[in-house]
């Protein structure tokens, strides 16, 4: 094949790129989201099922030490939080944030009839469905549906990855997945795509309206939104690219991208990213420690950056995992799939801080696993209602009483 | 607006297969319209070959000595389970590529297309390669046969019994998962049964299990012999009785008909009276799948403009269709699995028990941009620089060897069929004639100015190639 790549895919400068945009997309000033209240949610998924008991360690619990002779983290090694709880020793930044009142831990979060399959349990966390039901849309996607009626680009929710998670897929709208804004920009703005869209778009919606309900209309609409989003995000990511130091890990690079977008006042209200794999069936100690070191350095840098720029109060970082792990260690130096787990909340404007509820009760287990005390959908309701000021009941399809930590 | 003969033929080939293979197009065009459908069916007669890609070590563990073969699968020790899992992961990739090749090269397009439908309908995630290849064989053998036979065989497959936890469904501890999904997803659809029907049916399925080698086994001691009431009928039913009861419900025919209609005809516009009429005949003819397809394809509305080009190709349809349209062979066959991952449809890994939701859910910003760039990535040997999400169910936290593979889709493109087909077309008509072949939208016209501007005009050969490539890098090409 002799065609030269550059014949087709010349990159263009932003200046020329904005010329071709159809008129309805032309104004960058038009909001991608209606009602963005300036608050930012960063959802950090710890994929694979993080072992919560070796994350927030129950340092006074004999059952813990009895069931994990090989894996338990010694009281002296853990970073002390309270009389009965300590953090995994790699999580030093978390400890500092805790000391500053900028971290909260919610223990035993889960849902009734827990599923121990990764993909099914992750599905449940992504869709916020009851365990007995299969839903095809994600909770943040439905938030986008509610927030973004009639807006031009779905930049309100953004996943830092190459492919989009179910959590960000709504009924009508889908969020954007982008690993690096420049790469999306380069691939979206080939001269051919640009010229092609410019002539085809009006033809496909003769009235000049964005909404043509046919499948081809939907494809054109998505293409136009993608190119507009690619422009927007690329511009924003460069406008105030953060000068702070981030570790050169994947998570570090991703959080750096997020920080740059936040500092440039991108209209994104939810960022989504994943870290893993925490599926530690064998030799857990080394793997969890390595992942936590990455997590600790990257989040530490992120918090410091936003603080230095006066934005930490606007941000709430939330961690979750599809499930926790079995209380007892297994025979391979690891742990098997469990159920309930803790969630972390990090940010500059928490209303309640520290450890929000009792540590898990290891004497009262369900087939060797923790019983959940807080439904994760109640947490979602809190994030939606209290933090993002959205209609949580509508998005979750059920009313959950919001909690008081934000 | 009138639908041309060419468009009709392409429509038929896309909906009952994966589109025309460019090398075959001329022979299709020469056939009289009245013979198309019978030819398509003729190509799909005959038994499909059983794919056996399972590694000998896995078979040794699962099929091995008679002693082991009689053990329940639960009894396989942990290390052996891990070994089976690890090897199965590799083998499943080979099974994926093997089936993909069948879709691309087989003349039995109708069978493979319907097999893909049933693969989504009877969605099963199961890491065991032996069980997966058994289930695929059941589906391919029965894809065009009788839905009742298919349902019974799938329900007794190790892959499905394992996936839906029926091995754990015992008299003392009924597990309702299997009974629930059989009613909700395989036969009646939601809202056509009660929770009590599920409870009672679950009792009837107690004792249904499988042996290590995948053979169905009925464990009488675990079976609840008592009387059950399912959908208004009462008796000491077993699993077979419940499946018979479900097949006697006209609603089952309606549910399956609607789903097939959405797959073959139109995902969005589904006239209810049409479904009812088709379902009545489907039911009367005891669930003959080919009979239902005869009715659909033989109806004048099948070729109505609203049904042409109205379907968003699934990632597998897009990829297979691309390889039929522009023949190429990836140097690393497994790179095709990365494409499936990145676009959201990986064979043998449905997102959940309900299968792939399809339609517009295939499309988001990143998947659309990748779809548009796909022909170029293949033909230009460009970097396929997309990282896909890990699957912890597959990986057990061990990382994914696929991610470390060379992420290139390097392919040897065979342009001969395209050059043969369009070699005599004058320059001025090239784009429009190609668009008629590559696009299924009756009213869409390529923007000639833009096309011309971006075409490599340095030689006739390059003009043909670049024009063809451009037309595939469009939203229109995503539809069939």
Interface residues (C-beta under 8 A of the other chain):
Chain A: X1 X2 X3 X5 X7 X8 X9 X47 X48 X49 X117 X118 X119 X120 X123 X134 X136 X154 X161 X162 X163 X164 X165 X166 X169 X174 X175 X176 X177 X178 X179 X183 X184 X187 X188 X191 X192 X193 X195 X196 X199 X200 X203 X214 X215 X216 X218 X219 X220 X222 X223 X225 X226 X229 X230 X274 X276 X277 X278 X279 X280 X281 X282 X287 X331
Chain B: X78 X125 X268 X309 X310 X311 X312 X341 X342 X344 X351 X352 X353 X354 X357 X359 X360 X361 X363 X364 X365 X366 X367 X368 X369 X372 X373 X376 X379 X380 X381 X382 X385 X386 X387 X388 X389 X390 X391 X392 X393 X395 X396 X397 X399 X413 X415 X441 X444 X447 X449 X450 X453 X454 X456 X462 X465 X466 X469 X470 X473 X474 X475 X476 X478 X479
